[in-house]
Amino acid sequence: MTELARSRGERGELVLRRRDDGALELRVNGVFVMDDQETSSEELLASAALEAVRHPDRVLVGGLGLGYTVRALLADSRLGQVIVAEIEPDVVSWMRSGLVPSILDDPRVGVVVDDVRAVVTDLPDASVDAILLDVDNGPDFLVYNENSAIYSSGFLTTCRSKLRAGGVLTVWSSSASAALETAVGSVFGTCAVKPVPVELQGRPELYYVYQGSS
């Protein structure tokens, strides 16, 4: 195991490391967040949004991470602009410095270092075609307790107000969440749930994507 970078801020400790199996891994306060070995759920988050919206001209992504959701979005030539909300400035700095393979040099990408709730709230109404939220391990395994508000009907209602007609909200979770399904369904009228089978460090797991359309 090789530690590549470590930082401590108001929300705790971030560690970027290279595992013995070669994978790049991000941990927050000692909790595994993601690696670059199993990226299918991040890619599904992007593809689910792209498949559900006809004109993905302007998209907001909550959570930069290692960049795999944004990278999958950028592979679609229809995409006009991606706004990335990332609360941890060091995650952005590590990508800009090359510690993490960068997607930030693509002219379609803009990064706002702030809480995704503030970034979404500041958007004009009906101004984006999709909002993708991958800012924690889901509502039941939070890295930051304050992120529980992201999965509430109040914030989901705010998200819906920022979507253009035909827009879509797509939310990633590391576990099944009946509460999140209910919240998305109550705001959007219905909620599509997509399980994602993954292999996580040698063991099978199921991740989930929750989606509501405006």
C-alpha positions as a printed NumPy array, in Angstrom:
array([[  0.   ,   0.   ,   0.   ],
       [  1.395,   3.406,  -0.998],
       [ -0.073,   6.632,   0.306],
       [ -0.105,   9.253,  -2.439],
       [ -1.729,  12.157,  -0.601],
       [ -3.417,  12.987,   2.683],
       [ -5.247,  16.084,   3.832],
       [ -7.352,  17.166,   6.791],
       [-10.093,  19.764,   6.619],
       [-13.241,  20.801,   8.433],
       [-15.015,  17.568,   7.422],
       [-12.155,  15.278,   8.414],
       [ -9.39 ,  13.352,   6.682],
       [ -8.978,  12.471,   3.007],
       [ -6.498,   9.817,   1.881],
       [ -5.538,   8.912,  -1.673],
       [ -3.552,   5.707,  -1.913],
       [ -2.32 ,   3.05 ,  -4.325],
       [ -3.268,  -0.431,  -3.152],
       [ -1.067,  -3.489,  -3.557],
       [ -3.37 ,  -4.705,  -6.355],
       [ -2.563,  -1.51 ,  -8.286],
       [ -5.894,   0.212,  -7.745],
       [ -6.147,   3.898,  -6.909],
       [ -8.373,   4.309,  -3.843],
       [-10.024,   7.255,  -2.092],
       [-10.946,   7.102,   1.601],
       [-12.711,   9.682,   3.751],
       [-12.32 ,   9.493,   7.533],
       [-11.08 ,   5.94 ,   7.118],
       [-14.143,   4.88 ,   5.104],
       [-13.724,   3.436,   1.602],
       [-15.405,   5.735,  -0.912],
       [-14.248,   4.53 ,  -4.339],
       [-11.428,   3.089,  -6.406],
       [-10.544,   2.912, -10.092],
       [-10.81 ,  -0.88 , -10.286],
       [-14.607,  -1.164, -10.14 ],
       [-16.2  ,   1.82 , -11.873],
       [-19.32 ,   0.248, -13.402],
       [-21.722,   1.921, -10.961],
       [-20.274,   5.389, -11.644],
       [-20.537,   4.692, -15.366],
       [-24.112,   3.411, -14.988],
       [-25.027,   6.602, -13.143],
       [-23.954,   8.511, -16.256],
       [-25.478,   6.147, -18.806],
       [-28.807,   5.997, -16.942],
       [-29.046,   9.783, -17.082],
       [-27.979,   9.967, -20.728],
       [-30.477,   7.31 , -21.764],
       [-33.334,   9.054, -19.982],
       [-32.861,  12.578, -21.337],
       [-33.247,  13.494, -24.996],
       [-30.971,  16.531, -25.109],
       [-28.248,  16.378, -22.403],
       [-26.956,  19.838, -23.194],
       [-26.301,  21.012, -19.626],
       [-25.721,  18.56 , -16.78 ],
       [-24.808,  18.961, -13.112],
       [-22.843,  16.288, -11.25 ],
       [-22.643,  16.268,  -7.473],
       [-19.303,  14.73 ,  -6.5  ],
       [-16.088,  14.635,  -8.546],
       [-14.454,  11.644,  -6.856],
       [-12.006,   9.962,  -9.214],
       [-13.839,  11.38 , -12.224],
       [-15.471,   8.273, -13.688],
       [-19.042,   9.576, -13.796],
       [-17.912,  12.755, -15.54 ],
       [-15.646,  10.783, -17.891],
       [-18.581,   8.6  , -18.951],
       [-20.722,  11.686, -19.578],
       [-18.026,  13.281, -21.714],
       [-17.98 ,  10.24 , -24.008],
       [-21.415,  11.346, -25.284],
       [-20.946,  13.832, -28.118],
       [-24.362,  15.383, -27.417],
       [-23.131,  16.775, -24.112],
       [-22.701,  20.539, -24.042],
       [-21.593,  21.391, -20.49 ],
       [-20.938,  19.577, -17.21 ],
       [-21.004,  21.491, -13.943],
       [-19.274,  19.515, -11.18 ],
       [-19.978,  20.371,  -7.543],
       [-17.213,  19.069,  -5.268],
       [-17.084,  20.071,  -1.612],
       [-13.473,  18.954,  -1.004],
       [-10.932,  21.314,  -2.613],
       [ -8.145,  18.744,  -2.248],
       [-10.001,  16.238,  -4.42 ],
       [ -9.978,  18.857,  -7.183],
       [ -6.331,  19.758,  -6.504],
       [ -5.202,  16.126,  -6.685],
       [ -6.82 ,  15.791, -10.088],
       [ -5.368,  19.06 , -11.347],
       [ -1.885,  18.002, -10.192],
       [ -2.064,  14.657, -11.98 ],
       [ -2.271,  12.396,  -8.924],
       [ -5.661,  11.372, -10.322],
       [ -6.153,  11.104, -14.101],
       [ -7.812,  14.368, -15.045],
       [-10.978,  15.153, -16.938],
       [-10.779,  18.838, -16.009],
       [ -8.951,  19.892, -19.153],
       [-12.054,  19.186, -21.247],
       [-13.573,  22.598, -22.115],
       [-17.055,  21.259, -21.404],
       [-16.223,  20.764, -17.696],
       [-16.51 ,  23.412, -15.006],
       [-15.897,  22.742, -11.296],
       [-17.493,  24.587,  -8.382],
       [-15.874,  23.87 ,  -5.   ],
       [-18.909,  23.987,  -2.722],
       [-21.642,  21.87 ,  -1.17 ],
       [-23.837,  20.436,  -3.929],
       [-26.91 ,  21.709,  -2.084],
       [-25.697,  25.28 ,  -2.439],
       [-24.679,  24.784,  -6.068],
       [-28.05 ,  23.313,  -7.03 ],
       [-29.981,  25.939,  -5.081],
       [-28.107,  28.719,  -6.898],
       [-29.03 ,  27.377, -10.332],
       [-31.781,  29.221, -12.199],
       [-35.02 ,  27.251, -12.36 ],
       [-35.396,  24.964, -15.387],
       [-31.731,  25.416, -16.375],
       [-30.256,  21.876, -16.538],
       [-31.22 ,  18.691, -18.327],
       [-29.905,  16.286, -15.704],
       [-28.667,  16.233, -12.124],
       [-26.509,  13.305, -11.008],
       [-25.806,  12.863,  -7.301],
       [-22.874,  10.727,  -6.14 ],
       [-21.686,  12.618,  -3.085],
       [-21.671,   9.933,  -0.399],
       [-22.205,   6.198,   0.079],
       [-25.965,   6.71 ,   0.012],
       [-28.473,   7.68 ,   2.685],
       [-27.821,   4.68 ,   4.922],
       [-23.99 ,   4.736,   4.997],
       [-23.083,   8.402,   5.201],
       [-19.486,   9.599,   5.269],
       [-20.703,  13.045,   6.371],
       [-23.874,  13.127,   8.49 ],
       [-24.792,  16.514,   7.   ],
       [-25.298,  14.777,   3.649],
       [-28.516,  13.195,   4.897],
       [-30.298,  16.339,   3.69 ],
       [-29.305,  15.523,   0.1  ],
       [-31.643,  12.531,   0.136],
       [-34.595,  14.371,   1.655],
       [-37.742,  15.262,  -0.268],
       [-36.986,  18.948,   0.377],
       [-33.703,  18.929,  -1.545],
       [-35.064,  16.54 ,  -4.176],
       [-37.875,  19.044,  -4.769],
       [-35.265,  21.757,  -5.272],
       [-33.518,  19.513,  -7.792],
       [-36.733,  19.014,  -9.719],
       [-37.304,  22.755,  -9.936],
       [-33.889,  23.159, -11.621],
       [-34.598,  20.56 , -14.299],
       [-35.878,  21.488, -17.724],
       [-38.948,  19.688, -19.073],
       [-37.942,  16.087, -19.704],
       [-34.991,  16.395, -17.353],
       [-33.86 ,  13.632, -15.018],
       [-32.468,  13.247, -11.499],
       [-30.21 ,  10.219, -10.965],
       [-28.94 ,   9.268,  -7.488],
       [-26.291,   6.651,  -6.579],
       [-26.411,   4.571,  -3.389],
       [-24.175,   1.812,  -2.058],
       [-27.213,  -0.003,  -0.658],
       [-30.918,  -0.438,  -1.287],
       [-32.908,   2.363,   0.333],
       [-36.678,   2.19 ,   0.591],
       [-36.668,   5.701,   2.078],
       [-34.808,   7.136,  -0.926],
       [-37.092,   5.329,  -3.353],
       [-40.104,   6.761,  -1.529],
       [-38.645,  10.275,  -1.45 ],
       [-37.806,  10.278,  -5.169],
       [-41.214,   8.806,  -5.993],
       [-43.047,  11.393,  -3.903],
       [-41.284,  14.275,  -5.693],
       [-41.268,  12.931,  -9.257],
       [-44.375,  10.722,  -9.203],
       [-42.376,   7.556,  -9.774],
       [-38.888,   6.224,  -9.094],
       [-36.931,   3.801, -11.267],
       [-34.518,   1.597,  -9.302],
       [-31.572,  -0.065, -11.048],
       [-29.408,  -2.556,  -9.116],
       [-25.755,  -2.65 , -10.205],
       [-23.839,  -5.898,  -9.488],
       [-20.166,  -5.149,  -8.843],
       [-17.058,  -6.973,  -7.692],
       [-15.581,  -5.009,  -4.797],
       [-12.083,  -6.126,  -3.811],
       [-12.889,  -9.749,  -4.543],
       [-16.423,  -9.92 ,  -3.161],
       [-19.771,  -9.474,  -4.943],
       [-21.842,  -6.443,  -3.981],
       [-24.954,  -4.667,  -5.221],
       [-25.054,  -0.905,  -5.691],
       [-28.167,   1.006,  -6.697],
       [-29.209,   3.886,  -8.934],
       [-32.466,   5.762,  -8.223],
       [-34.025,   7.925, -10.904],
       [-36.899,  10.364, -11.289],
       [-37.932,  12.241, -14.438],
       [-39.539,  15.679, -14.614]])
